[in-house]
Amino acid sequence: MKFVDEARIKVAAGNGGRGCVSFRREKFVPFGGPDGGDGGEGGSITLHSREGINTLADFRIVRTFRADNGQPGGGKDMTGRGGTDLIIDVPVGTIVRDSDTGEVLGDLATADVNLLVAKGGKGGWGNQRFKTSKNRSPRQFGPGIQGEHRELELELKVIADVGLLGLPNAGKSTLISSVSAARPKIADYPFTTLYPNLGVIYCGNQRSFVMADIPGLIEGAADGAGLGIRFLKHLQRTRVLLHLVDILPLDPAADPVRDAKSIVGELGKFSEDLLTKTRWLVLNKSDLLPEDEARAKAVSIARALKYKGPAFLISGVSRQGTTELTEAVMRFIETGEPPAQGNLELPVAKERKAATKKSKWVAKKPAAKKARATAKAKTGTARPKPKAKTKAKAKKAPKKKAARKK
């Protein structure tokens, strides 16, 4: 079955039945009065999240769903039969939106959850409801209310504990096939994975978790390059991301450090929440190099990325280091505490205090002026400050000039 994670459907709840206009016709009862019953309620439409469904492919065939209408009322105060409610099964993890308003109606993140998306119409009143002291024989009746009509957008986000992230041919499908029973397509060309795959990893003693493998990303995926970033939404529910990096890519012009940074940049373009999610570095394909060279290559990549979290060196083909990786993930899911380090020990860089560099003419000039001033004050060579002229002297000066002229 083809994997489909988006669908659009139309739902129409049932209309309410109309009320009945009827009068009692009994022997020896000359004034029977009205006895018309109410109409039945229309059927409602409910979405039900059920396990065992992994795709929305069924909604590509049937896209319109209608519930039954309510039956009209009858005589002798008989209420019409209500319409049967319609229950639609959807995969766990489905988000339901109203396509007209964009409002999120619900998120079916757990199993056996019901979401009412279209309510059936109410049945109309019969004529016995309109009887009053002045109107003894009413002939009014309610036509019944129309049920809700909506166009819904269904979006599936797979439920997984761990998500695999990386470039095409980084070894994501090989890893999930080696640690679980999943059998995705594996080939020596890029974009062999066209839709997400799920695998259950068992760690013994009823301990297990679910891993999701999505199609690989390339630089410019946010702008539509490759398969784009539409599959990144399947990683939003995961608890930890495993960023796989090929330590020895086939392309000689490829740079693992540059490519890893480009993947992180695509995450930021898609969602800030996904960018801040817990992410571990997994360096894959260690079987392509001798053990010492592979470890040195992995350490150099981690140091170039300035990575400080737990790092793992594995080989999906030979399953080297996969046991340590799955056990560390299982402990993180159980306790919520990440390991201090993985099976790849990274050298601890000495933390140097960043010296604050000040401009020469901001830091040195005021200090030099202050030092010269204190030195002159001690030796007595400092010039005394000129005294300001008082107002009295300033007034006497013009009188002396006037006397000289005489």
VOKEMI-703317 format. One line per 5 residues: number of its first residue (from 1); their letters; for each residue x, y, z of C-alpha. Coordinates in steps of 0.001 Angstrom, whole numbers, always signed. Layout:
# residues N
NUM) a) X:Y:Z ~ ...
//
This chain:
# residues 406
1) mkfvd) +0:+0:+0 ~ +1305:+3442:-915 ~ +2125:+5723:+1992 ~ -61:+8841:+2081 ~ +279:+11382:+4873
6) earik) -2122:+14085:+3632 ~ -5744:+13846:+2545 ~ -8767:+16073:+2072 ~ -12300:+14803:+2669 ~ -15844:+16167:+2794
11) vaagn) -18181:+15256:+5647 ~ -21930:+15911:+5756 ~ -23944:+15142:+8866 ~ -27542:+14010:+8576 ~ -30428:+16467:+8554
16) ggrgc) -33067:+16433:+11230 ~ -36452:+14970:+10327 ~ -39467:+17251:+9993 ~ -42239:+17321:+12557 ~ -45678:+15809:+11980
21) vsfrr) -49073:+17496:+11816 ~ -51663:+15098:+13192 ~ -54836:+15125:+15310 ~ -56323:+12488:+17570 ~ -59233:+10521:+16102
26) ekfvp) -60708:+8421:+18893 ~ -64193:+7133:+19537 ~ -66210:+9127:+22045 ~ -63550:+11893:+22022 ~ -65045:+14765:+20029
31) fggpd) -62135:+17161:+20677 ~ -59042:+15015:+20372 ~ -56434:+17714:+19839 ~ -53034:+17631:+18122 ~ -50758:+14594:+18496
36) ggdgg) -48024:+15128:+15855 ~ -44583:+13790:+16924 ~ -41156:+15370:+16548 ~ -38716:+14464:+13808 ~ -35633:+12359:+14518
41) eggsi) -32121:+13809:+14872 ~ -29652:+13486:+12024 ~ -26617:+11255:+12325 ~ -23279:+12783:+13371 ~ -19805:+12023:+11974
46) tlhsr) -16937:+11115:+14322 ~ -13276:+10367:+13627 ~ -11817:+7486:+15634 ~ -8060:+6896:+15987 ~ -7298:+3203:+15637
51) egint) -4054:+1285:+15806 ~ -3023:-838:+12864 ~ -3580:+1917:+10266 ~ -347:+3549:+9104 ~ -1463:+5634:+6144
56) ladfr) -4261:+7825:+4800 ~ -4333:+6009:+1469 ~ -7947:+4889:+1945 ~ -9099:+8507:+1723 ~ -7774:+8822:-1819
61) ivrtf) -10572:+6494:-2987 ~ -13542:+7587:-846 ~ -13479:+11311:-123 ~ -17098:+12100:+743 ~ -18836:+10798:+3843
66) radng) -22525:+11294:+4644 ~ -24494:+10308:+7697 ~ -28147:+9237:+7657 ~ -30939:+11781:+7937 ~ -33482:+11696:+10721
71) qpggg) -36929:+10277:+9938 ~ -40026:+12502:+10136 ~ -42330:+12282:+13131 ~ -45655:+10436:+13121 ~ -49076:+10599:+14628
76) kdmtg) -49929:+9509:+18174 ~ -46899:+11498:+19448 ~ -44439:+9164:+17723 ~ -40917:+10632:+17348 ~ -39085:+9843:+14129
81) rggtd) -36112:+7492:+14127 ~ -32740:+9205:+14438 ~ -30049:+8825:+11790 ~ -27198:+6393:+12403 ~ -23940:+8029:+13431
86) liidv) -20967:+7494:+11107 ~ -17576:+6595:+12621 ~ -14488:+6961:+10413 ~ -11259:+5185:+11426 ~ -8036:+7174:+10996
91) pvgti) -4393:+6411:+11920 ~ -3025:+7375:+15297 ~ -1238:+10722:+15001 ~ -3712:+12372:+12625 ~ -4226:+16135:+12857
96) vrdsd) -7642:+17377:+11689 ~ -8107:+20908:+10292 ~ -11000:+22818:+8812 ~ -9883:+23648:+5278 ~ -12021:+26797:+5103
101) tgevl) -10827:+28464:+8309 ~ -7557:+26612:+8955 ~ -8678:+25881:+12526 ~ -7209:+22763:+14131 ~ -10196:+20707:+15275
106) gdlat) -8177:+18065:+17076 ~ -4984:+16033:+17297 ~ -5562:+12285:+17563 ~ -2157:+11510:+19076 ~ -3302:+8458:+21066
111) advnl) -5349:+5394:+20211 ~ -9102:+5015:+20765 ~ -9853:+8754:+20759 ~ -13078:+10080:+19217 ~ -13387:+13510:+17611
116) lvakg) -16782:+14896:+16576 ~ -16301:+16745:+13290 ~ -19901:+17170:+12058 ~ -22955:+17261:+14295 ~ -26294:+16025:+13033
121) gkggw) -29268:+18378:+12710 ~ -31998:+18520:+15320 ~ -35427:+17173:+14462 ~ -38332:+19539:+13902 ~ -41223:+19857:+16317
126) gnqrf) -44595:+18283:+15717 ~ -47807:+20290:+15922 ~ -48513:+19128:+19479 ~ -45555:+21317:+20566 ~ -47352:+24433:+19320
131) ktskn) -50587:+23856:+21266 ~ -51596:+26773:+23489 ~ -54703:+27854:+25369 ~ -55692:+30066:+22444 ~ -54534:+27790:+19620
136) rsprq) -56147:+24450:+20343 ~ -55601:+22951:+16867 ~ -52210:+24176:+15576 ~ -51082:+23212:+12142 ~ -47501:+24426:+12482
141) fgpgi) -44530:+22045:+12430 ~ -40733:+22293:+12406 ~ -38935:+21400:+9153 ~ -35819:+20072:+10928 ~ -32333:+21611:+11113
146) qgehr) -29703:+20850:+8504 ~ -26616:+18917:+9632 ~ -23122:+20370:+9527 ~ -21146:+20225:+6281 ~ -17378:+20568:+6361
151) elele) -14292:+20043:+4250 ~ -11476:+18620:+6351 ~ -7725:+18375:+5880 ~ -6126:+15303:+7429 ~ -2398:+15358:+8152
156) lkvia) -592:+12319:+9508 ~ +2458:+12598:+11742 ~ +3817:+9175:+12537 ~ +4234:+8282:+16198 ~ +7877:+7379:+16826
161) dvgll) +10331:+7769:+19710 ~ +13444:+8188:+17559 ~ +13894:+9856:+14188 ~ +16729:+9347:+11702 ~ +18096:+12417:+9967
166) glpna) +20733:+12820:+7303 ~ +21669:+13100:+3651 ~ +20608:+10554:+1044 ~ +22781:+7418:+1191 ~ +23900:+8227:+4740
171) gkstl) +22828:+4738:+5829 ~ +19513:+5453:+7549 ~ +17594:+2613:+5896 ~ +20478:+225:+6477 ~ +20539:+1102:+10164
176) issvs) +16803:+628:+10713 ~ +16888:-2690:+8847 ~ +19787:-3973:+10969 ~ +18285:-3104:+14374 ~ +14605:-3896:+13618
181) aarpk) +12420:-6116:+11461 ~ +11678:-3289:+9013 ~ +12746:-3974:+5438 ~ +12916:-670:+3564 ~ +14316:-425:+70
186) iadyp) +18131:-179:+61 ~ +20197:+630:-3028 ~ +23434:+2382:-4043 ~ +21738:+5472:-5477 ~ +20225:+8463:-3647
191) fttly) +16558:+8872:-2725 ~ +15799:+5165:-2498 ~ +13553:+6022:+485 ~ +10506:+7820:-883 ~ +8265:+7662:+2202
196) pnlgv) +8794:+7211:+5953 ~ +9411:+3739:+7368 ~ +8815:+2627:+10946 ~ +10705:-47:+12836 ~ +10307:-1437:+16359
201) iycgn) +13602:-1993:+18178 ~ +13499:-4574:+20977 ~ +16016:-4267:+23796 ~ +14831:-7270:+25835 ~ +12699:-7568:+28990
206) qrsfv) +9672:-5883:+27374 ~ +11756:-2830:+26510 ~ +11267:-1426:+23028 ~ +10940:+1825:+21096 ~ +9873:+2919:+17617
211) madip) +12306:+4396:+15093 ~ +11262:+6430:+12053 ~ +13277:+6680:+8845 ~ +12406:+9581:+6535 ~ +13709:+10414:+3047
216) glieg) +17076:+12133:+3003 ~ +17535:+15888:+2915 ~ +19830:+17929:+735 ~ +20853:+21568:+767 ~ +17996:+23722:-450
221) aadga) +15310:+21241:+616 ~ +13311:+24109:+2151 ~ +13098:+25635:-1333 ~ +11916:+22369:-2902 ~ +15215:+20693:-3800
226) glgir) +15108:+16908:-3755 ~ +11991:+15637:-1995 ~ +11697:+18872:-22 ~ +11011:+19126:+3692 ~ +7436:+17832:+3699
231) flkhl) +8507:+14661:+5526 ~ +10171:+16553:+8392 ~ +6802:+16818:+10125 ~ +7104:+13122:+10970 ~ +10037:+13954:+13258
236) qrtrv) +8148:+16529:+15330 ~ +6697:+13933:+17710 ~ +9997:+12140:+18323 ~ +11952:+12492:+21558 ~ +15444:+12305:+20099
241) llhlv) +16932:+12736:+16628 ~ +19875:+10678:+15385 ~ +21856:+12706:+12859 ~ +23686:+10207:+10648 ~ +26872:+11385:+8932
246) dilpl) +28794:+9341:+6378 ~ +32466:+9488:+7361 ~ +33598:+8414:+3878 ~ +31153:+9661:+1208 ~ +31380:+8312:-2321
251) dpaad) +31597:+11780:-3864 ~ +35186:+13036:-3488 ~ +33933:+16644:-3547 ~ +31562:+16047:-629 ~ +32433:+17483:+2777
256) pvrda) +30770:+15717:+5749 ~ +31101:+18792:+7962 ~ +29576:+21166:+5422 ~ +26790:+18730:+4596 ~ +25942:+18203:+8273
261) ksivg) +25697:+21955:+8820 ~ +23430:+22300:+5782 ~ +21047:+19695:+7250 ~ +20853:+21655:+10500 ~ +20112:+24790:+8478
266) elgkf) +17200:+23055:+6741 ~ +15810:+22063:+10153 ~ +15827:+25692:+11237 ~ +13969:+26757:+8093 ~ +11255:+24195:+8755
271) sedll) +10638:+24626:+12496 ~ +12424:+26189:+15462 ~ +11031:+23468:+17727 ~ +12638:+20790:+15585 ~ +15930:+22659:+15639
276) tktrw) +16009:+22723:+19456 ~ +15044:+19049:+19846 ~ +17588:+16665:+21382 ~ +19942:+15580:+18594 ~ +22783:+13040:+18779
281) lvlnk) +25630:+12664:+16310 ~ +25976:+9189:+14759 ~ +28948:+8664:+12456 ~ +28194:+5774:+10129 ~ +30096:+3394:+7802
286) sdllp) +33041:+2728:+10092 ~ +33605:-561:+8236 ~ +35014:+1304:+5224 ~ +38214:+2274:+7075 ~ +40553:+569:+9550
291) edear) +39427:+967:+13143 ~ +42041:+3575:+14116 ~ +41541:+5631:+10949 ~ +37758:+5482:+11257 ~ +37898:+6652:+14864
296) akavs) +40312:+9486:+14025 ~ +38148:+10546:+11073 ~ +35019:+10538:+13240 ~ +36707:+12587:+15973 ~ +37913:+15168:+13451
301) iaral) +34375:+15550:+12037 ~ +32873:+15956:+15512 ~ +35504:+18558:+16461 ~ +34954:+20483:+13226 ~ +31234:+20581:+14013
306) kykgp) +32040:+21768:+17572 ~ +29781:+18993:+18849 ~ +29708:+18457:+22616 ~ +26978:+15835:+23100 ~ +27094:+12021:+22966
311) aflis) +28655:+10736:+19746 ~ +28500:+7201:+18351 ~ +30628:+5481:+15731 ~ +28697:+2645:+14089 ~ +28403:+536:+10971
316) gvsrq) +24906:-323:+9823 ~ +26159:-3133:+7575 ~ +28356:-4964:+10105 ~ +26254:-3772:+13112 ~ +29307:-2471:+14929
321) gttel) +28275:-80:+17704 ~ +24541:-469:+17042 ~ +23953:-2266:+20354 ~ +25530:+579:+22336 ~ +23441:+3083:+20360
326) teavm) +20095:+1326:+20899 ~ +20796:+765:+24614 ~ +21661:+4436:+25108 ~ +18457:+5471:+23308 ~ +16395:+3063:+25430
331) rfiet) +17839:+4448:+28668 ~ +17181:+8006:+27499 ~ +13544:+7178:+26725 ~ +13089:+5511:+30124 ~ +14899:+8055:+32295
336) geppa) +14989:+11212:+30182 ~ +18710:+11711:+30910 ~ +21102:+11626:+27926 ~ +24403:+9760:+28338 ~ +27518:+11744:+29126
341) qgnle) +29200:+10309:+26036 ~ +28688:+7588:+23466 ~ +31044:+4885:+22274 ~ +33145:+7614:+20610 ~ +35211:+9542:+23149
346) lpvak) +35720:+13125:+22099 ~ +38720:+15072:+23461 ~ +37679:+17683:+25999 ~ +38800:+21125:+24860 ~ +40198:+23453:+27533
351) erkaa) +37899:+26324:+28185 ~ +39689:+29617:+27767 ~ +38294:+32795:+29153 ~ +37629:+35155:+26337 ~ +39755:+38264:+26912
356) tkksk) +37890:+41464:+26282 ~ +39790:+43407:+23669 ~ +39588:+47156:+24119 ~ +40542:+49780:+21645 ~ +43940:+51424:+22165
361) wvakk) +42603:+54895:+22347 ~ +39784:+53919:+24631 ~ +41710:+51868:+27196 ~ +45287:+53226:+27160 ~ +44903:+57007:+26712
366) paakk) +42851:+57739:+29842 ~ +45134:+55485:+31913 ~ +48286:+57205:+30571 ~ +46878:+60690:+31256 ~ +45986:+59717:+34797
371) arata) +49478:+58265:+35435 ~ +51194:+61469:+34179 ~ +48941:+63644:+36301 ~ +49695:+61684:+39492 ~ +53459:+61748:+38755
376) kaktg) +53522:+65556:+38303 ~ +51495:+66038:+41467 ~ +54061:+64051:+43465 ~ +57094:+65910:+42066 ~ +55458:+69336:+42297
381) tarpk) +55964:+70119:+38639 ~ +52317:+70270:+37863 ~ +51099:+73671:+36690 ~ +48718:+75415:+39034 ~ +45334:+76070:+37538
386) pkakt) +44813:+79700:+36491 ~ +42534:+81608:+38847 ~ +39366:+82925:+37402 ~ +38971:+86724:+37362 ~ +36459:+88067:+39807
391) kakak) +33684:+90471:+38845 ~ +35194:+93335:+40923 ~ +38450:+93277:+38953 ~ +36569:+93116:+35713 ~ +34646:+96305:+36643
396) kapkk) +37758:+98286:+37754 ~ +39589:+97685:+34496 ~ +37510:+100101:+32415 ~ +37917:+102942:+35040 ~ +41732:+102784:+34834
401) kaark) +41626:+103058:+31060 ~ +39339:+106085:+31291 ~ +41733:+107842:+33793 ~ +44699:+107410:+31478 ~ +42833:+109059:+28607
406) k) +42225:+112140:+30750
//
